Amino acid sequence: MTDKNIVPEAEVLEADDCWRLLGETNVGRLSVIVDGHPDIFPVNFAVDNRTIVFRTGMGTKQQAMEDDAVVALEADSVSAEFGMAWSVVVKGVAGEAGSGGPALDEVRRSLFPWQGVGQDFLYRVVPQSITGRRFDLSAPMSLQTRLDDATRAGLE
């Protein structure tokens, strides 16, 4: 039995809300398949015409996308001040973004890679699906109780 005042239900977000939230952040986690297993990398990204654009260099992530272009990107935010959290997942196919002209050049310049130089490949994730959830953190116990306490099972 679950008390709704303790464990609030997540709100399922519409696609427009998901894209708006993604446009308000620029850091996410990119999931790719490496040697038959999932692996996750932090990336800074930009939303461009309902696609996700990010830069990367030679290495595991780039090679994984060359081998299997199916990826997932998750971004989220938690605001204790406003008592809300959200998570959005984009699943799709990643490929080189190409030259794209001045608009894409502007996106490329805005994506300063954390590792600095050598992040010369610009990739675009063309979504096959986008899903999102918003969570109300104002319910009793949702912020005051550690997740590894006994209530964790009730919150998952």
N, C-alpha and C positions, 0 to 999 in steps of 0.2 A: 504494500500500500504506500503511495507516495503523496505527501502533502504538497499541493501546488504552490503554497506560500514559501516552501523551502526549496523546491526544485522547479524553477520556471521552465516552461516549454520554449524551445527555440522557434523563432519566427523564420519561415522560409521566405527568402528574398526573390523578387522578380528579377529578370535579366537586366532591365534598365537600372535597378538599384545596385546590382552587382557591378555593372560597368561604372556607375558613378563613384562607388566606393573604391574601386581599383584606380580610378583617376585621381583620387585624393591621397594615394600612397605611392611609394616607388620602390619598396623592398618586398621581395617575396622569396619563396623557396621553389626551385625548379626540380621536379622529379624526372629522372631519366632511367633507362635500363642500361646497366653496366655489367657485362659478362653474365647476362641472364638474371640479374638481381636489381631491385630498385635502389637508386642512390639519390640523394637530395643535396642541392647546392643553393646557397643564397645568391640571389641576383638582384640588381637594381633594374627596374623596367619602366617602360612608359606605355600608356594606352594610345594606340593609333588606329582610328577607324574600326573600333571593336576588334582589334587584334592586340597582342602583347609583343612589344619589341624590346630586345635586350642585347647587350654586347658581351662577347666572350673571346677568349684566346684559344690557342692550341692547347689541347689537354684532354682530360677524361670526359668532361661535359661535352665538348665539341665533338670528340670522336664518338661518343654515345649517340649524339643526334645524327651523325652521319650514318651510323649503323642501323638505328631504329628511331625514326623521327617522331614517334608517339611520345608525348610528354604531358605532364600536369604541372600547373603552377598554382601555388596557394599563397594568398596574402591575407593578413588579418590585422586587427587593431583592438586594443583594450583600453577603455577610458574609465578609470575608477571615478574620476570627477563627474562624469555624466552617467555612470552606472550602466554602461553598454559595452558590448564587445561584438565583433563580427568576423566572419571568415568567408572567403570566396575562393572557389576552386575552378580553374579553367583547365579543361582537358582538350587536347588537340594535337595538331601536327606542326612540328617546328621545321623551318627551312630558312636558308639564307634570305635576308630581306631584299637584297639587290641594291641598286643605286637609288631609285625612287625619286630623285630630284630634290629640290630645295626643302620641301616639307620633311622628307626623311632625313636630310642632312641636319635639320634643326633638332629632330628627335635624337639623332646620333650624338650631337654635341651636348644634349642635356643628360645623357647617360654616362656620367663619369665613372669608370670602373674603380672598384675599391682597390684593386691591385695596380692601378695606374696604367703603365704602358703595356703594350702587347695584347690588348683586348680589341683586335682589329676586325673580328667577325661580328656582323650585325645579323641577328636572327629574329624571325617573326613567328609567333605561335598563332596559327589560324584555328580558332576554337571549333570543336565539335560539340562541346557542351560547356555551360557555365552554371554553377550552382552556388548558393550562398545562404548563410544563416546569420541571424542577429540574436544576441543573447542579452537578457535583462539581468544585470548583476546587482540590482537593488534588493532582491529578495533576501530575507534573513539567512544568514549562514553562507551565502554564496561568496562573499569576500573575506569573512572573518574566520572561516574554517579552512585549515590546510587540506589540500587535496589528498594527501596520503593518510588522513585520518579515516575513521570508520565510515564517514558519510560519503567517501569517494565513490563507492559502488552505486549509491543513490543518485549521484550527480552525473554519472556517465550514461 
